[in-house]
Amino acid sequence: MNILTTHSLLKLMKEDKIQIVDVRPIDAYNGWPMQNESRGGHIKGARSLPLKWTHYMDWIDIIGAKGLLPEHQIAIYGYKPEEAEQVARFFELAGYHNLSLYHNFVDEWSSNADLPMDRLANYQNLVSAHWVNELISGGKPPHYNNNQYVVVHAHYRNRDAYLSGHIPGAIDMDTLALEAPETWNRRSPEELEKALLEHGITADTTVVLYGKYMDPDNADPFPGSAAGDIGAIRNAFIMLYAGVKDIRILNGGFQSWQDAGFGVSMDDEPKKPCKNFGVTIPQHPELAVDIPEAKEMLSAPDAELVCVRSWPEYIGEVSGYNYIEKKGRIPGAIFGNCGSDAYHMENYRNLDHTIREFHEVEKIWKAVGITPDKHLAFYCGTGWRGSEAFFNAWLMGWPKVSVFDGGWFEWSNDPANPYETGIPVNDLKI
C-alpha cells in the first residue's frame, strides 16, 4: 500500500484530490493530545473514523454516511502505523482500493505549526474516560487546575441505574433536582442553589457529568429513566446557567467508561453538602430563553428557534410524549432533527454514544440556516434534546447559543400560541 510523505499529502490536499481519515480515538480528533503531540486536534479536513468502530456491524454504513466512496483517493492515519493498516484492510474488504497510509502525524505534522490542523473549540469540556480515571485516581489530568471536583451520575427517577454500577466515587443526581416536573423548566434560582449545595457543588467546583444509556422505549411510562445520557447534558446546561464555572461531560457517558475497561462501583456514595454557592444564581441568564423572548426571536432577522425533535413530532404525527397532548410545531422554527424519537439523539451521536464529529453537525446545520452569526435557541419537547444540541454549539465555540427552556410543552399549553402540522412547503428535513 502506498505510503505518503508529509510533502505528498500536503500537495494532494492543496489539489483537493484526497479524502483523509483519522483512526485515532474521537477525543484525540477533538483536540486532546493523547501521545504528547505538539498540537492537539486533527489534520484539517480529516474525517473521524476511530479504529474502535471497526468492531461494529454497521461500519460500512458509517463510512457511507461520511461520504467516503470507493472511487475516492483516501489517506489513512493514526497514532500507530498498525492502527492505520488495520482500518485500511477493512476499507479493502469493502471494495475500496485507492488507499494510502500516512505515518508521520505526531513527529512531522502536529509539530509543524505551518501545517493545517483543526480542533473542537472547547474540547477540554468534553473529556475521555482516561481523563476521568486520572482525576479520580488523584492525578492532575490536562486542563484541570482545581482542587475540588464532583463526578455526577445523572438519571431521571432511576437510582437503580446508579446503584447497578457507576464510576467509583460518583454521586447520583436526579434531573428532578434541577428541573420542575410541573413545567420541565429549570427550577427557580433559590431551588437551584439549594439542590446544588446539597450535592456538594459550588460555582468553583469542577463537575464531571455522565449518564447511562439503557435503550429507552417510548412505550414505557417513564422513558426518560433509560436516557440518562441525555439527562446528564440537561443537568450540565442548567449548571452552566446557574454559574458553575467548570463543567465537563464524559464523552460517550458510562459506555465509554466500560469500553475503556475501568472498574465500576455499586456503593451508594454519600453527598457532601456545601454551605455557600459563591455567586448569585443565575450567572448566565442569557443561556435560557423563555416564551416572550422566543416570540421575539421568531421575527428577528439575526435569530432562530431550532426545533430539536424527530420528524414525526415536527410534522405533527405524534406529540412525542405520553404527557403532551397537542401535536405540531412552532411556526417559523428551523428543524434540527434529533433522530428517531423524544429519547434518542442518533443524529448528534456516534454508535458508541460519543458526540458526533463536529464538522458533520456544522455542515448539516449550515444547510438549513443554523449558523454561528445568529442567536440560536434550541428546543425540543421539554428541554433535554434542546440542551444537547445547545451543548454541541457551545463546544464549537458559537457565541450566541441558548436553550428555549419551555419548548413545545409550554408553547402548546397556551391555546393562544399558533402552531402548524404537516410537511412544510420548503421541507427542511435534515
N, C-alpha and C positions, 0 to 999 in steps of 0.2 A: 504494500500500500504506500502511496506517495507520502513523503514526509516534507512538510512545508517549513521553510525558514521564516524568520520574522520578516525579512525583506519581501519574500514572495507572498506571504499572507497580506501584508500591507498593500502590496501592489494590486492583488485581487480585490481587496476591499475598495480601493480607490476607483477601480474599473467596474465596481458593482457586479462582480462575477462570482461571488461566493456567499453561501449561507453558513454561518458559524454556529456551532453547537457547543455549549458549555455543560460538561457532565459532572461538574463538582456539586456538592450539596447546595441546595437553594439558598442557604444562609450565606455561603461564600459568594454566590452570584449577587445577592442583595447588597453586599458590601463588607461583610465580616472577613478580615484577613485570617484564614484558618491554617495557613502554613508559613506565617511570618513574612508574607509578601509585602513589598514596599507600599503598594496601593491596594486597597480593598475594592471589590467590585468585579466587573466583567469586561471583556473586550467589547467595545461599543458595537451595538448591532447584534450581538450574540443572543441566541435563544437558550433558555434554561431547559435542560433535559437530564436531570441527575441520573447517575448510574443506578441508584436505588430503584428507579421507576421501571427498569427493565424486568423486574420481577412481577410486574402487573400484567394480567392477561390483556388489558386494554392498551398496551404500549403502542401498538400500531395505530390505534385511534388517536393517541396523544400526538404522535408526530404528524398525523394528517391534520389535526386541529391547529397545529402550529404552522401550517402552510409549507411544510417541508415535503417536496415532491421528488420522485425518483430521477427526474431529469435535471434536478439542481446539482450544482457542484457544492459539496458540503465539506467543511473543515471542522474537525472534532478536537477539542482539547479538554484537559482536566489537570488535576494536580500531578497524577502519575501516568506515565505512558500506557501502562497496562489497563488503566481505567478507560482511557480513550479508545484503546484497542477493543475492549470488551463491548462497548457501545457500538463501535464500528461493525463488529460481527453481527449484532442484531440488525443494523441497517442492511447489511448484505443479505441476511436471511429474508428480509422484507422486500428485496428486489432493488435496493439502492447500490449502485456500483461506482458512481463518480465521487469517491470519498478520498479525503486526505486527512492526515493527522498533524497536529501542531503540538510540540513538546516543550516549548520554551516560554510558557506563560509566566512562571514565577521568576526565573532568572533573567529574562530579557524584556518581556512585555510590561509587566507590572513595575519593573524597576526603572523604566524609561518614561519620564513624565511627558515626553513629546508624543507618545503613542496613545491613541484614543481609548478611554475607558469610561464606563458609566456605572452608577450605583443608585440604589434607592436612597432618597434624600435623608430620611430619618430611620435608616436601617437599624440604628442602635436601639430603637424601641421595639424591635421585632427580634427576639432572642432565640437561640437554639437550646436544645436540651443540654448540650455540653456546657453552655454558658450558665444555665441554671444549676447544673450539678456542681460546677466550680464555686458558685455563690454559696450554696447550702453546705458545701464541704469546708467552708471557712476561707476560701481564696478571695482574690480580688480580680474578677473577670474584667476584660476590657470594657472601657466606658462606664465603669461603676466606681464612683467616687463618694461613697457614703458609708456610714457605719450602722445603718438601720434599714432593715428590709422586712417585708412580709410577703410570703408566697400564698396566693389565694386560689383555691379550687372553687370555681363558681358553679352554681347549679340553680335550678328552679324547683322548689318543693321536692328535692331528691337528695337527701343526705345519704341515702344508700349508695348513690353514685360515688360519693366521697369515701364512705366507710368501707366500700368494697375494694378500695385501692387508690392511693393518691401519692403524690410526690412527698417524700419524707419531710416532715416539718411544716407542710402546708396546712393552713386552716381552711375551713369551708365558709363560703358566703352565699347565702340565698339571694338571688336577684331581687327578691321582695324587700330586702333591707334597703335598697336604693330606689326602687320604683313602686308606686302605689297601685294596687290591683283594681281600684275603682276606675282609674283612667289609663293605667300603664305608663303614665308620665313619670319623670323624675320626681322624687319627693321634695318637700319644702327644704329650704336651707337648714332650718333647725333640726328636722328629721335626718337629713344627710349628715350633719355634724355628729349627732348622737350615734348614728349607725357606724360611721367611720371610726369614731373613737372607741366604740365597743369592740371593733375588730382590730384595734391597735394601730390604726392608720392616722397619720397627721399629714400636713402638707409637705413635710420634709422626708417622709418615708418613701423608700423605693418599693413600689408594689409590682410584683410579678403575677400576672393573671393567666389562668388557663382553664379549660373546661374539658369535658369528656363527651365525645360524640357517641351516641348509643342508638343509632338508627331510629330517629323519631318517626312515628306513624301518626298521620293526621287524623286517623280514626280513634286514637286514644283520647281519653278525657282530658289529659294534660300533656300534649305532645312536646311542649317546651321542656318538660322534665328530662327528655332524652337529647336535648340540643344545648347542652352546657357549653359547647364550643362557641356558639353564638352569644350565649348569655355572658360569657367572660368578657367579650368585647363590648357588650352593652354596659357592664359594670365599669369597664375601663373608660368609656365615654363619659359616664356620669362622674367618675373620679376626676377626669380632666376638667370637666365643667366646674366641679367643686373647688379645685385648686391643688390637687396632688401634683407635685412638680415632676416626678419621675415615674412614669408608667411604662411597664414592659409587658409585652404579650409573648407567651411561649408559642413560637410558630409551629402550628400543627397540633397544639394542645397536648393532651395526655397521650395521644397516639405517638407523637414524636418522642416522648419520654420512654415509652415502651419500645419503640423501634430502636432507640439507642442502647437498649439493654440495661438501663439503670433499675435499681431496686425500687419497690413500692412499699408503702406502709399502710396499715389498716388502723393505726392509732387515731383516736379522736383527739386531735391536738387542741389544747386549751388556748383560747384567745387571751391576749394580754392588753387589756384596755389602757388607753391614754387619757389624759385629762385636758389637753389643750391642742386644738387642731392647728393653731398657729396663724391662720389668716381668716378673713371673713369669706364665707360662702355665699354666692359663687364668686370665684376669682375670674372665671371666664364665661360670663353670661352670653357672650356673642356666639358661643358654640351651640346654644339651644335656641331654636326658633319656635314660637307659638303661633296660633292661628292668625292674629292680627298682622304679624309680620309676614307670615306665609302668603296671605292675600295680597300684600303689597308687592311681594316678590313675583307673583304671577303676572303682574302688569309692568314690571321693571325691565328695561332693556338689558341690564347687566346682571341679571339674577335668574336662577332656575330652581324650581322644585323638581327633584329627581325621585321617581317612584320605583323603589327597590322591592318590587313584588314580582310574582310569577305572571306569565302571560294570561292564564285563566282568570286571575284576580284582576288584572289590568283591564280586560275587556268585559268584565262583569259576569263571567260564567259562575264564579264562586266568590264568596267573601274571603275565604282563606282561613277562617277561624270558626270554631263552634260557638263563640260568644258574640260574633259580629253578624248582624242580620243583613244589613244593606250591602248590595254588590255594586261595583262600579269603580270609577277613578275620578280624581280631581281634574277638571278641565284645564288644559294648559301644561300639565306636568309632563316631563320627559320620562320615557320608560327606561329604567335602569336594570332590567331583568335579573332577578336574583338566582333563578333556577326553577326547580320543579314545584315548590310549594312554600308555605309560610315558615317551614322549619328546616329548610335546606338552602345552602348558598353555593351550589355547584359552579355557577358562573364566576365566582370570586375565589374559588378554592381549587387546589390540585387534588389528585386522587388520594394523597396521603394527608389531606386536610390542611396542608400548608397554604399560605396566602398565594394566590395566583401571580405569575410573573407580571410585574407592574407595567411593563411595556404593552402587554396584551390588554390589560384593563384600560390603560390610557388610550389605546387605539380604538377600542370598542366605544368608549365614551366620546371620543372626539368625533366619531362618525355621526353621532346623534346630537351634537351640540353641547356636550358636557365638557367644558374646558376651564383651565385654571384662571382665566382672566375674569370669570364671573363669580358672584356669590352663589354658592351651591348649598341647598338644604336637602339632604337625603331623608327619605321617609319610607315607611312600609305600612304594616297594619297598626303596629303599636310602637316600635322603636328598635327592636333587636337588629333586624336586617339593615335598617337605615343606619344604625350605629356602625355596622361592619363596613358598609360602603364608605361612610364618613372616614373610618379608620384607614381604609385604602388611600383615600385622597390625602389625609393628614400625613401618612407615611411618605407619600410622594412629595410632601412639602408644599402642597397647594395652599395658598394664603387665606382664602375666604371660604371655609367649609363649615357647615353646621349640620345639626340633625333637627328636622321638623318633628318635634317630640310627640305631638298628638297623633300625627299620621292619619290614616284612613279611619281609624276608630273614632277619634274625636271629631274629625271633619264630618263623617257620615251620621253622627249622633245629632247634628243640628239640621233639621229639615229645611232651614233657610239656605244652606250651602248647596251650590249647584254640583251636579255630578253627571258623568257620561257612562255609557256602556257601548259595547260593540267594538269592532275594529276601526281605529281612527282612519281618516281619509289618507293621511300621509304615512300610516303604518310604520311606526318607529320601532318595530320589534328588533331586538338585538340578541 
